[in-house]
Amino acid sequence: MDAAADRNAALFDRARRVLPGGVNSPVRAFGAVGGTPVFVRSAKGCRLLGEDGRTYLDMVGSWGPLLLGHAHPRIVKAIREAAGDGTSFGMPSAVEVEMAEAVARAMPSLEMVRFTCSGTEAAMSAVRLARAATGRDLVLKFAGGYHGHADGFLVEAGSGAATGGVPSSPGVPASVAGATLTARYNDLADVERLLRAHAGRVACVAVEPVAGNMGVVPPEPGFLEGLRGLCDGHGALLLFDEVISGFRAGPGGAQGLYGVRPDLTALGKIIGGGLPVGAYGGRRVLMERVAPSGPVYQAGTLSGNPLAMRAGLEMLRILAEQPQVFARLESLGADLEAGLRDAAAPFADRTCVQRVGSLLTLFFCPGPVRNFEDALRADRAAFGRFFHGMLRRGVHLPPAQFEAWFLSAAHGDEEIGQAVAAAREALPEALGVRP
């Protein structure tokens, strides 16, 4: 073991003594790919500097929020200025109002917004509101859809829960899990079957409009529109979880990209400019049920934290000033997709590439991947070998098959070329093919 690997191993050993599994979020532990995680010392643009002294091309991007890359100078400046004014007030501030106005302008379906501290909290609160508004108890989600780790959503969850082979979790009461129905993504007939079987009992249909936690799975034409129609026909609310897709799929999120208006939306990640934040919002008649306007209770001392608000507002200002960012991200994504498809062409019967904008997954199974059942056919052992092959070549991918790769505006042609060249070498190794 070289000195660099020794450094990571030593840190991981220390971490496991004081942190469960040595990490503060499960997928970071490399459990799906084996080996020792890279401990990050610092990051700038699209590059990470590890504690091992190596520099890596980052295709994780803090799992999505860093649309402009790490340590963007304007966002860093905004955070520093905000910190100088105080790190937390626990009372209202003007920047919360400005931020809510900016989000509502970008996503017209959010007539009112409530900020939270995480996407998990946002999704959980939106469901509580949906139940209160409809007087119903059941929630319908999709297999492989991840909406945070609230009890009711840890049923056939994707992302880290699927990666670790834990579709649900001990500690979730059967009575809570029983209030969650699970349908097949991209299958309207399955959704309609469940809505009919539980007529008058489903409060909301919760969906990632672009699935990003079973790998990237785009909605098929008519799927989101069909969900809107089914919800209307059965008296259920439509909840879009745009924690990943919000402000990444486009300036108006996936709902703007696909032209489907949900009743409620959960946001996170990006709207904090890289700081912890979440939000939920929707039609005014629904949001006015939230305390203190109405009886649906939800609170948080750090909700609307001034650092997160200033950072997120600065990021939204940059996007408003530079709308070409989204065209650039689409172009970079298309180039990466084309390069990976070309690199994987000799293995077309064992791989496929799926993309929406700057979100992408290279699946180790033939395509198309339309739902979680399809994604589970992926050769996860091959992905693990591919991951480490890429890491050795200086490219840090998300350490799980069921995660999205994230591009940022800090990536460029050079970085796309580096990733494709690394994949061209790592793929034969991963699939056991001699060059």
CORJOGI-V511824 format. One record per backbone hydrogen bond with DSSP energy under -0.5 kcal/mol. CO is the residue of the C=O (numbers start at 1). NH is the residue of the N-H. E is the energy in kcal/mol with one decimal. If there is no record, write none. Layout:
CO;NH;E
CO;NH;E
This chain:
2;6;-2.5
3;7;-1.9
4;8;-1.7
5;9;-2.7
6;10;-2.7
7;11;-2.1
8;12;-2.7
9;13;-2.4
10;14;-2.1
11;15;-2.7
12;16;-2.3
13;17;-0.7
14;17;-1.0
14;18;-0.6
15;18;-1.3
15;19;-2.8
19;22;-2.6
20;23;-1.3
25;28;-1.6
26;29;-2.0
27;30;-1.3
30;33;-0.8
30;34;-2.7
37;39;-0.6
38;40;-0.5
39;51;-3.6
42;49;-3.0
44;47;-2.2
45;70;-3.1
46;58;-2.8
47;44;-2.2
48;50;-0.6
48;56;-2.5
49;41;-3.1
49;42;-1.6
50;53;-2.1
54;50;-2.9
56;48;-2.7
56;58;-0.6
57;59;-0.6
57;396;-2.8
59;406;-2.4
60;63;-1.0
60;64;-0.8
61;64;-0.9
61;66;-1.4
62;65;-0.6
65;67;-2.1
66;69;-1.3
67;409;-2.6
69;72;-0.7
70;45;-2.2
72;76;-2.8
73;77;-2.2
74;78;-2.0
75;79;-2.3
76;80;-2.5
77;81;-2.5
78;82;-2.3
79;83;-2.8
80;84;-1.8
81;85;-0.8
82;85;-1.0
82;86;-0.6
83;86;-1.0
87;307;-0.5
93;96;-0.9
93;97;-0.9
94;98;-2.2
95;99;-2.5
96;100;-2.3
97;101;-2.4
98;102;-2.1
99;103;-2.4
100;104;-2.4
101;105;-2.1
102;106;-1.8
103;107;-2.3
107;110;-2.3
109;111;-1.4
112;282;-1.6
114;280;-2.2
116;278;-1.7
118;122;-1.8
119;123;-2.7
120;124;-2.4
121;125;-2.3
122;126;-2.3
123;127;-2.0
124;128;-1.9
125;129;-2.3
126;130;-2.3
127;131;-2.5
128;132;-2.2
129;133;-2.7
130;134;-1.9
131;135;-2.1
131;136;-0.7
138;203;-3.2
138;204;-0.9
139;141;-0.6
139;181;-3.3
140;206;-2.8
141;183;-2.6
142;145;-2.8
143;372;-0.5
145;147;-0.5
148;147;-0.6
150;153;-1.7
150;154;-0.7
151;154;-1.3
153;155;-1.9
154;169;-0.5
156;144;-3.0
158;161;-1.2
158;162;-0.8
159;163;-2.5
160;164;-2.4
161;166;-2.8
162;165;-1.8
165;167;-0.5
167;156;-0.5
167;157;-1.9
169;172;-1.4
171;173;-0.7
173;176;-0.6
173;177;-2.4
174;178;-2.2
176;179;-1.6
177;180;-1.8
179;139;-2.3
179;181;-0.5
181;141;-2.9
183;143;-2.7
184;187;-1.4
187;191;-1.5
188;192;-2.8
189;193;-2.3
190;194;-1.9
191;195;-2.5
192;196;-2.4
193;197;-2.3
194;198;-1.7
196;199;-1.2
198;201;-2.1
198;202;-0.6
201;137;-0.6
201;138;-2.2
201;203;-0.6
203;237;-2.6
204;140;-2.6
204;206;-0.6
205;239;-2.7
207;209;-0.8
207;241;-2.8
211;217;-2.2
212;404;-0.5
213;159;-4.8
215;214;-1.2
215;217;-0.6
217;211;-1.6
220;223;-2.7
222;226;-2.3
223;227;-2.2
224;228;-2.1
225;229;-2.1
226;230;-2.5
227;231;-2.7
228;232;-2.2
229;233;-2.3
230;234;-1.7
231;235;-0.8
231;236;-1.8
232;235;-0.6
237;205;-2.5
237;239;-0.6
238;240;-0.6
238;263;-1.9
238;264;-2.1
239;207;-2.3
239;241;-0.6
240;242;-1.0
240;266;-2.5
242;246;-2.2
243;270;-0.6
245;248;-2.1
245;249;-2.8
250;253;-2.2
252;256;-1.2
253;257;-2.0
254;258;-2.8
255;259;-1.0
255;260;-1.0
260;262;-0.7
263;283;-1.4
264;240;-2.5
265;281;-2.0
266;242;-2.4
267;279;-2.0
268;270;-0.8
268;271;-1.4
269;272;-1.7
269;274;-0.9
270;273;-2.5
272;275;-1.5
277;269;-0.8
278;116;-2.9
279;267;-3.6
280;114;-2.7
281;265;-2.5
282;111;-1.0
282;112;-1.4
283;286;-1.0
283;287;-2.6
284;288;-2.3
286;289;-1.9
287;290;-1.9
289;296;-2.8
290;293;-1.4
290;294;-1.1
295;297;-0.8
296;291;-3.0
300;303;-1.1
302;305;-1.4
305;309;-2.6
306;310;-2.3
307;311;-2.4
308;312;-2.8
309;313;-2.7
310;314;-2.0
311;315;-2.0
312;316;-2.3
313;317;-2.1
314;318;-2.2
315;319;-2.3
316;320;-2.0
317;321;-2.3
318;322;-2.1
322;325;-2.3
323;326;-1.2
323;327;-0.6
324;328;-2.4
325;329;-2.5
326;330;-2.2
327;331;-2.3
328;332;-2.7
329;333;-2.6
330;334;-2.5
331;335;-2.3
332;336;-2.5
333;337;-2.7
334;338;-2.5
335;339;-2.5
336;340;-2.7
337;341;-2.6
338;342;-2.2
339;343;-2.4
340;344;-2.4
341;345;-0.6
342;345;-0.8
344;347;-2.4
345;348;-1.5
347;350;-2.4
347;351;-0.9
351;367;-0.5
352;363;-2.8
354;361;-2.4
356;359;-2.1
358;407;-1.8
359;356;-2.1
360;405;-3.7
361;354;-2.4
361;363;-0.8
363;352;-1.9
363;365;-0.8
364;379;-2.6
368;370;-0.7
371;375;-2.0
372;376;-2.3
374;377;-1.6
375;378;-2.1
378;380;-1.3
379;383;-2.0
380;384;-2.2
381;385;-1.9
382;386;-2.5
383;387;-3.2
384;388;-2.0
385;389;-2.0
386;390;-2.6
387;391;-2.5
388;392;-2.4
389;393;-0.9
390;395;-2.6
391;394;-2.0
394;57;-3.3
394;396;-0.5
395;397;-0.8
396;59;-2.4
398;400;-1.9
400;403;-0.9
402;215;-1.1
405;360;-1.5
408;411;-1.5
412;416;-2.3
413;417;-2.6
414;418;-2.2
415;419;-2.5
416;420;-2.4
417;421;-2.6
418;422;-2.3
419;423;-2.3
420;424;-2.3
421;425;-1.2
422;426;-2.5
423;427;-2.6
424;428;-0.5
425;429;-0.8
426;430;-2.5
427;431;-2.2
428;433;-2.9
429;432;-1.0
432;434;-0.5
